[in-house]
Amino acid sequence: MIGYYKVEKVDGKSQVIDASGKLVKKVPGKLYSQMKAKVLGNGNALYFNGDNWKQVSMKEYDKEFKANSRPVNVDIPEEHQAIMNMIHSSYSLKPKGLKMNELKWKYLIRSGVRGKNIMMTGPAGCGKTMAAKALVNALDRPDYYFNLGATQDPRATLIGNTQFSKEDGTYFSESLFVKAIQQENAVILLDELSRAHPDAWNILMTVLDSGQRYLRLDEAKKQTTIKVANGVTFIATANIGNEYTSTRVMDKALMDRFTIIEMDLLSAEEEKDLLEYMFPLVDSNMLGSIAEITESTRKECNKEDSRLSSPVSTRTSVELAGLLFDGFALAEAAEITIYPQYSNDGGVDSERTFVKQLVQKYCDDGTDEDLFNVEDEASTEA
């Protein structure tokens, strides 16, 4: 949806045409209302940045139109046209609960359709796994899930292991992963890849390499080589950054085997929209408070002299809203979900004290008492 558009009247009806010359048959209701409020008349051009519409000159539209126009004598194969149509009309397939802009969603769909290896990166709780599962549902393909961060034996998980029975003696049993990579057009989710043991990365090197795409079963009697089937797409999720102490620095050669799609942190408005969608019965103002608390911690973490080591994640804000839905007060919900994430070292200068002060601004207990007024506490003790 991001891009330039013009509005023309045909038989008395306004039509929206994008910068490639295609008629836009349907504009989502909310976006259409925004468009109409901005301008909707003959001979006008608009630009949509993903959030808002703005009026632009027809010269800007014509420039973009020329850049996107194809030579008349070039015919697009029907199969390719069908894929393009699917990619560029896929935004309606994105779940409402997944906050992901249109460009990144289309890139995700395109990578899946083209059988690319995709790595979803971003902070904890930002929706990486949800995005991966949404791709599976959108493509309607067979899917397999492997949590590599939880496995204690990478070889058993990715290759298989040797077993013994009285009837057959010692024999090799293939893993589910071996069966999965032989399923044409399968989508295979490799969750928490950045927490995986390096042995798992070594095993995956040839599997993920576009020029190799095979898995060697050294434990099997015939040392079988398994080829990855056509159309198989691998989607990995990873936390990258020094704040994730349980993760490992990923091998550059492994990273290069993926198309990387970075999930964005939500703004307060986006966070509130998500919470309202998930918990429509919770007071909107309270959900707005959660969203503002979350955004405040993110802004603090972006400062050079930040007093926080990590922000409140969307996963935590969803849990907060869930507690409000179940009758907990915001102060109680924060005590259970937010405060344990932050260190109490340093007393009044600790991360936990800072977060408590932040949360208290949104908690109305009916008094004017400042629970964190150190001078008052000191005088009381004296």
N, C-alpha and C positions, 0 to 999 in steps of 0.2 A: 504493500500500500504506500510505502514511502516513495515520494517522487513528485513529478509535475503533472498537472491535469488541466484540461480546458473544458469549458462548458459551452455547448452549442444547442440551439433549439431546432428540433426537427418535428414538423407537424404540430407545433405548439407545445411540444414536450422537451424539457431540458435533458440533455444527454451528457454524460461525463466521459471524456476520452483521455487515455493516458498518453505519455510521451512517446510510446511506440506506435501510436495510432489505433490502439485497440479500444473498443467500446467497453466501458466498465459497467457490466450488467447489474451488479449489486454492490452497494456500499453499506457496510454494517450500520444499523440504525443510529447508534450514538455518534459515529463518525459523520453520517449523513446530516444529522442535526447540526453538528458543529460546522460542517461545510456550508449548509444552508444559512446558518446564522452569520457566517463570514461574508459570503457572496455567492449567489447562484443565479447567474443571468447570462444572456448570450454574449459571447465574445470576451469572457473573463477567463483569466488563467489563475491557477492556485498551486501552491506547493504544500505538501504534507510531510512533516519531519518525523512522524511516528507518534506524535502527541497532539500537535496543533496544526490547523490550516492557516495559511496566510496568502493574501492576494499578491500576485506578481505580475509583471508585464508580459504581454504576449511575446515580446522579443526573447525573454528567458525561456518560455515554453518552446518557441520555434527552434531555439538553439539546441535545447535538449532533444526535441523531436528529430532534428537532423542527425544528432549524435547517435540516436537509437534506431534510425531508419535503416533497413537493409536494402541492398540493390534489388531492383524489381525482378531481375532475371535469376535470383537465387531462390530455389525451392527448398523448403525445409522438409526433410523426410517425415512422413506421418508419425513414425514411432518416436522420433526426436521431439516433434511438436506435442505429442501426447505427454511425454515426460515433462516438457517445459510447462505445459498447461497444469499438470498435476503439482509441480513445484510452486508455481506462482499463484495457485488458487488454494494452497494448502493451509493458509493461516486460520481458516475456519475450523480446521481439525485440531488446533491447539486447545488443550483443556483450559477452561476459564481459571482454574486454580494455579496454572503455571504462568508466572510473570516472565515473559521472554519477548523481546521486541521482534517485529515482523522479519527484519533482515536476518537475524540470527536463526529464527525458526526456519525460514526458507533454506538457509545454508545447511542447517541440520537435516532437513528433509532431502535436499539435493545430495548431501554426502551419503545418506542412507540409500537412496535410490541408485547411486553410482557405485555402491559397494566400497566406500572409503572406510578406513579406520578412523574413528572419531574419538577424541578425548575431551570430555567435559571437565573444565576446571573452574575454580571459584572457591570462595570461602565456605566453611561448613554450614549446612542448612540453607543453602541458597537455591536448591531445586535441581541439582545436577542429576541425581538418580530419577527424579520425577520427569525431567526432560527426556532422559534416555528411554524410560518406559512409555512416554507419550509418543516417541518416534516409533516404537514397536507397534503401538495401537494404530497409529496413522498409516503405517505401511501394511498392516494386517499380514504379518509374516510369522513363521515359527520362531519362537524365541527361547533363549536359555540364559539362566542367571548364575553367575559364579562370583562369590564374595572372596576376592583374593586377600583382603586384609584380615580375614578371619581364619584362613586355612593354616594349619600347622605343618602340612606336608605337601608342598607344591607339586612334587612329582606324582603323588597319588591322585591329586586333584586334576592335574592337567594331562597325565599320561595313563596312570593306572598303577596297580600293584600286584605283587605275586601272592597267591593264596594257596592253601593246601586243603585237600579233602581226601578221605579214605578211598573214595571211588576213583577219582581222577589224579590223585597225587598232587604234585606241585604244578600249578598252571598260572598263566598271566591273565588278569582281568582288566579289560580296557576301562578307562574312566568315561563318565558322561561327556566330558569335553571332547574326547576323541570322536564320539558319535555325533556331537553337535556340529563340529566343523565339516562333517561329511553331508550335512543337510543343506541342499541347495536353497539359496536366498534366506538362510537363517540369520537372525539378528542375535548376536552373542554379547551380553553385558558383562564386562569385567569390572566389577565394583571395587572401589578402594584400591586401585592399582598402585598408588603411591605408598601404600602400607604393606604391599606384598613383599615376600622374601626375594632377594636377588636371584635365587634359583628359578623362581617363576618367570622373572624377566628373561633369563637366559633361554628358557624353554620357548618363550613366546617370540623370540627374535626371528626365527625362520617362518613362523606361522604368520606374523604380521608383515613381513617383507613382501612387497608387491611382486618382486622378481623371483621369489622362492615359494611362499605359501604352502609349506609342508610341515609335518610333525614327524619326527623320527621316534619310533617305539623300540628303543634299545633293549628293553626288558623282554620283549616278545621273542619267541623262539626263532622266528625268521627275520627278526629286526626289521619289521615292516615300516615302510615310509607311507604316511597318510597324506594325501593331497587335500588341501582345503577346497571345498566344493565351490562352484560358480555362484556369484552373487552374495556370498557370505559377508556380512558387515559386523565388524567388531566395534563396540562402544565401551570406552573406559571412563571411569570417573576418578578424579585425583584432586587432592588438596596440595597446593604448591605454595610454600612459604615457610619462613623460619618459625612462625607461631605454632606450626603443627609438629610438635615434638615427637610424635609416634610415627611420623612419616620418614621415608628415606629419600635422599637426593636421587632423583631418577636419572638413569643413564641417558645421555644425549642421543645415542644411537636408537634407543627405544622411543624416545620422544619424537624423533624424526619420522617414525613410522605412522604417526597420527596426524590427522587434521584436527587442530585445536579450536574448540569453541568455548570462549570464556563467559560464564554466567555473571550477570551484573548484580550488584547489591541493589536492593529496592529503595526507592525514595519513600519518604513518609506517606505520601499520597498513595503510592502503589501498594505499600505495606497495608495501609488501612483498607484499600479496595479488596485486597486478598482476604483479610480477616473478616470483612463484612460479607464476602461471598461464602466463606466457610462457616461463619457464625452469625447468621442474619438476626437471631433473636437477642444477641448481646447489644447493649447500649452503644450506639455509634460513637458517642463522645469518649467512652471508655476505651474502645478499640483505637480511636485516634490518639489517646494518651499512650497506649502501648507502642503505636507506630512512631510517635515522637520520641519516646524513650529510646527505642531501637535506633532511630536515625541519629540521635544525639551521641550515642556511644560510637557510632561509625564516624561521625565528624571528629570526635575527640581522637580516635585512633589515627586519623589522617594528619594530625598535628605533629610537628617535629618534637615538641616537648610533651607528648601525650601522657596522660596519667593512667591510661588503660593499655593492656597488652593485646586485647582482642575485643571486638564489638559483640553486641547481643545478636545472635543469628535469627534468621526468619523461623527456623525450627523452634527456637525458644519463644519467639513472639506468638507463634501458633499455640504452643503449650500454655502460655499465659492466658490467651483468649479462651482456651478450653477450660481453664480453671474458673474464669469469670462466668462462663456458661454454666458451670456446675455450682455456682453460688459462692465462690471465694471472693474476697475483696482483693483489690489490686495490690495492696501492701502485703497481704498474705501470699498471693501468687508470686510476687517478686521475691519474697523471703525463701520460698521453696525452689524457684527455678533460676533466678538470676544471681543472687548473692553467693551461692556455693561455687559459682564459676570464677570468682575473683578472690585473690589473696587478701588476708587480713593483716599481713605483715606490715608494720609501720604505724599501726594505730590510726590516729586521725589523718595520717597522710597515705593510708593504704588505698588500694584499688577499690576494696569493698566499701569503705567509707565514702569514696567519691561517687560510686554507683548508688549508694543509699541516699545520698544527698540529691542526686539526680531524680531518683524515683519518687522521693518525698514531695517534690514539687507537684506531682500529679495525684497525690493521695490526700484526700480531705477527711481528716478524722474528727472534725468539728472543733478543733482547738487551734490556738495560735502558737503552741509550744514548738520551739525549734529543737528537735531531738539531737541535733548535731552541733549545738552551740557549746563549744568546748569551754568558753569562759564561764558560762552559767553552771556547767557541771562542776568545774573546779571550785567555784565559790560555794556551791552546795556542799561539796565534800568537806570544805574548810569549816 
